[in-house]
Amino acid sequence: MIHEVLPVGALQCNCSIFGDESTGSAIVVDPGDELDRIEAVLERNGLRVTGIVITHAHIDHIGGAAKLRAKTGAPVYMNENDIALRDMLDTQASWVNCPDPEKTEIDVTVKDGDAIKLADTDFQVLHTPGHTQGSICLLIESENKLIAGDTLFYGSIGRTDLPGGNQRRIFASIADKLLTLDDSVKVTCGHGPGTTIGRERRWNPFLRGL
């Protein structure tokens, strides 16, 4: 399984590109910006996009989804609880002083327990509200990997002071959905360096007592 992580945009959102070598199909997670760089990775690996997954609808994670969908025809997956955030991209653009991106259609609304397929590999959807109401993580058990969006970071957790944020819910999501995973699971965070579940269980100051 190909997995490349590409920090994109002014806020350096970690866009994950997964590719199946046997079929050439790919899933792109959080194409927030810089589609030319994302497309270069796809072309270099001979991949065609069959799915676009949004972990949550903040502008730095969803900003490039409409253009990627238009270019590839791939469906966009997102939890329905973030549609209201998707609908206020113009307001979000004003927060970070950037152009208002095109609003993407959501082709498939996903919920906790759903699986998104890449060839024979399942990307299990974990609904982890708290950073936003519709935040999701993706567990790829066959790869021992978790795509955490902005729910969990190296030494930190997602902020909860923006619309849709809820501190109590993010702690519950992390405790119930993420800290139940094995310590060896490798975590790709929405921004910054990766980590493991075990590292955050032991050393993340926000998780003490969970």
N, C-alpha and C positions, 0 to 999 in steps of 0.2 A: 504493500500500500504506500503510495506516494503521499507525503504530508509536508507541505511547505507553509510556513507562517510568514506573512508579509505585513509589517506595520504600514498602514496607509492613512493619509489625510493629516490635517493639522494636529489632531489629537492622537495620532499614531495608534489607531485601532488595529488590533491583531486580526487580520483576515486570514482564515485557514483555507487552504486549497487541498482537497483530498482527491487522489486519482487512483483508479483501479487499473493496474497495468494490463490485465488480460482483456478488458473491454474498451479501454480508453475513455471511460466515462468518469465524470468528476462532480463533486459537490463543492460549492464555494460557500463558506460561512462568513457572514458579516462583511460584504463588499462595500465598505463605507465610502471609498473614494479611490482615486488613482486607478481607473479601470485599465489604462494602458499597461501598468505594471502587472496587474492581475492577468491580463490577456497574454502578456509576455511569458509568464510562468506556464499558463495553459499551453501555449504554442510550443514552448521548449520541451514540454513533456508529452506532446501529442495528445492532448486531452480535449474532450468536448463536454460542456457543462450540461448535466442532466437534472441538477437541483441547486437552488439557492436558498440557504437557511439564514434566517435573521434571529439572533439570540434575544434581541429586544430592539425596540423601535426608536432608540436615540439616534440622532442624525449621523453621528460618527460611525454607526454600525449599519445603517440602512441607506445612507445617502446615495450610494451608487447602484442600488439594487434595480431600480427601474431601467437604467441604461443597460445593465448586464442582462436583464430579462429580455429587453427588446432585441439585443444582439444575438442572443442564444436561443430564445424561445423556451428556456427552462422555467419550470414553475417555482414560485416563491413560497416558502414555508415560514409561518410565524404563528405564535399563539394569539388567539383572538382578543385577549385582554389588553393587548398593546395597540389595537387598531386606533383608539382615540389618540395615542401618542403619534402614530403614523400620520394622522390627519392634521397634526399641528406642526408639521415640519417647517412651515414658514416662521412660526414663533421660535422654534428651536434654533433656526438659522440666525435669528436676531440675538440669541443668547451668546453665540460664539462668533458673531460678526462675519458670517460667510454667506455666499449666495444660496438662495432657496432651491434645493434639489427637486427634481421631478418626483412626485408621489408614486410609489410602486403599487401595483395590484398585489393582493395576497391571494394566491391560487389555492393554497391548502392551509387550513388552520389546524395546528397540531396541539395536542393536549398531553398531559402526563401519561406515560406508558406507550405512546405511539412509537413506531419505528419508521425511520426514513431509510430507504435502501440505496446502497451504492453497490451495484452488482450483487454479490452474495454477502455483503457486510451490512449489518444493522447499526444504525445510529439511533440509539434509544433516547427518546425525549424525556427529560426530567423537568417538570414545571417547578421553577424556583423563584416565586414572587418575592419581592422585597426591594430590589433595586428599581424595578418597575413591576407593574401588576402582571405583565405577561412574560417576564424573563424566563428563559429556558436554558438548560445546559444539555449537552449531548454526550452520552456515554457510549464509547465504542469498545465494547468488552473484548473483542478479538484483538484489538490493538493495545489494550490496557491504558486507554486514554480518555480524558474528559475535556471537553470544550466548555469552559466555565462562563463565557460571556463576562459580564461585569458583576457576577455574584461573588466570586472568590478571587483574590489576588495573592501574590507573594507577599506575605506579611500584613495583609489588609483584607477588607471586604468592600463591596460596592457601596457607594454613597446612597443615602436614602432621603436627601433633602430636596430632591427635584420632584415634579408632579408624578404621582403614582408610586413614590417611594414609601417604604414602611419598615422601620427598624426592627420591630418585633417579628415581622414576617420574614425578613432576610435571615435573621438568626434561626428561626424555625426551619427555613428551607435548607440552610447549611447543615443544621443538626440532623434533620430527618432524611435528607436526600444525598448529601455529600460525605458527611463524616461516617456514614454507614458503609462507604466504599473501602476497599483494601488500601493500606498505606502505600502500596507500590504504584497505585494509579498515577500516571503522569498527567498533569494539568496544564492546559494551554489557557492562559488568562486573556481577558479582553484587551488588556494593555500591559505592557511591561514584560518581565521575564516569566518563564514557566516555573512550575513547582511540582510538588507531589502532595497527595492527600496526607501522607505521613508527616511531611515537613510542616504543613500547616496545622495539623492536629497537635504537634509538639510545641511549635514556636510562634504561631500566629497569636499576637496579644489580644486580638478581638474575639478569639474563640475559647479563651479560658473560661471554664465553667460549663461549656457546652458538652 
